[in-house]
Amino acid sequence: MKKINKLMILGMLAFSMTGAMVMTNSVTADASTNVTIDGKMNDWKSATLTEGYNGYTALAGDGQYVNVYVKMKNGQVPGYGDYNFTIDGKTYYVWSNNIPSSVSSGSVKSFTLTGGKWNEGTQYGTVGTGYVTNDGSHNYAEFKVDLTKLGLTASASGKQISMANPNIGSDSATTTAGTITTTATSSASSSSAANSSSATNSSSSTDSSSATNSTSSSAGVITDKDDTASKASLTTDNNASNDNDNLNIKIDGNFNDWKNVTLTEGYDGYTAMVSDGKYVYVYVKMKYGQVPGYGDYNFDISGQKYYVWSGDMPSSQSDGAVKAVSFTGGEWNEGHQYGTVGNGYVSQAGSHSIAEFRVDLSKFKISTMTGQTITMYNPNIGNEKVTVAGGSTGPYLISGVGVVIVAWGYFKFRKRRQLEPTDLPKVKK
């Protein structure tokens, strides 16, 4: 019997080691550096693709350049989003305003890319070129970005590059920078200098407008909702907190009850979320444009994904206007499987579009939210996720169950025999 047990253990170890070897050998780090940016996509066939909710991406380092591949599941290749590159701890924003809105099957069209220090920034000027095409079923793009145009020098050689576009997905494709033998070009510097003035003026204007309407602490707590008296900012209760079941947040178009809830900043707006175990309550404040209905609001509840969206969001609103909106839930982007799952309000407060809504967790057919972790983000607001626990009654429930189990075990043990002094922990003298 002992020999059989040993054989079984050895077999399991061998199996696990074989599995690990197979998994390791099946991964391709990135595409070959023999990629040519010419509108022909076959040289990406060996690339490992990173899947997002709406498409796939891949990267390949090539000396002072990084090559990018995009394959869309639905719709056109996005020019905006932006293509957010992180290199050596710094983020660079690359975008295009001349990717065509439609490409006929079999045609190939060229485009250029601009780089900036923030979303749709222009500080680095033109940083790359590429091509977009269509095979009759999907839209594709490939482009290259000159890393020296972003101000990178030889010190960035061999560093990891990651890239994601929130209009494609939140997961980043990665590669390693090649050998960068040149320093930042003078044209990049002059372009940066030429654009910095207009960018600074634009930023200053935007920031001052934002500051007028929103004052935040370093932790991102909302502190401005009592500055005006519109319907969208009447005071209700300020004792809300991310882990308090007694939230007193009411979904009524009055936003001041979110005042003490911490905001999470994305590239295009801010989000906050709390839960009482039955509902999740979501707050959105945009930096630019309208609160998005699509994206979707991607919820992850203990590993299970749910997609929440609204077709009721207005394209524009006058200052102070408030509109009621409903939300639909699905098993994938813009899915309808769960029907109407929530309701909320969207409003315009000065230069910012803001919204609050709640989602009924029971609509997702989840038996209990106690102790479960909930995360949410919308790629049209930012890649950053907000996280809450599904109610704070979990520890008490777990403790109660533990007491029952211990009591049951105790009486079961007593039924078998009386507790003896030897059953107590031994203490060394």
Secondary structure, 3 states (H helix, E strand, C coil): CHHHHHHHHHHHHHHHHHHHHHHHHCCCCCCCCCCCCCCCCHHHCCCCCEECCCEEEEEEEECCEEEEEEEECCCCCCCCCCEEEEECCEEEEEECCCCCCCCCCCCEEEEEEEEECCCCCCCCEEEEEEEEEECCCCEEEEEEEEHHHHCCCHHHCCCEEEEECCCCCCCCEEEECCCCCCCCCHHHHHHHHHHHHHHHHHHHHHHHHHHHHCCECCCCEECCCCCCCCHHHCCCCCCCCCCCCCCCCCCCCCCHHHCCCECEECCCEEEEEEECCCEEEEEEEECCCCCCCCCCEEEEECCEEEEEECCCCCCCCCCCCEEEEEEEEECCCCCCCCEEEEEEEEEEECCEEEEEEEEEHHHHCCCCCCCCEEEEECCCCCCCCEEEECCCCHHHHHHHHHHHHHHHHHHHHHHHCCCCHHHCCCCCC
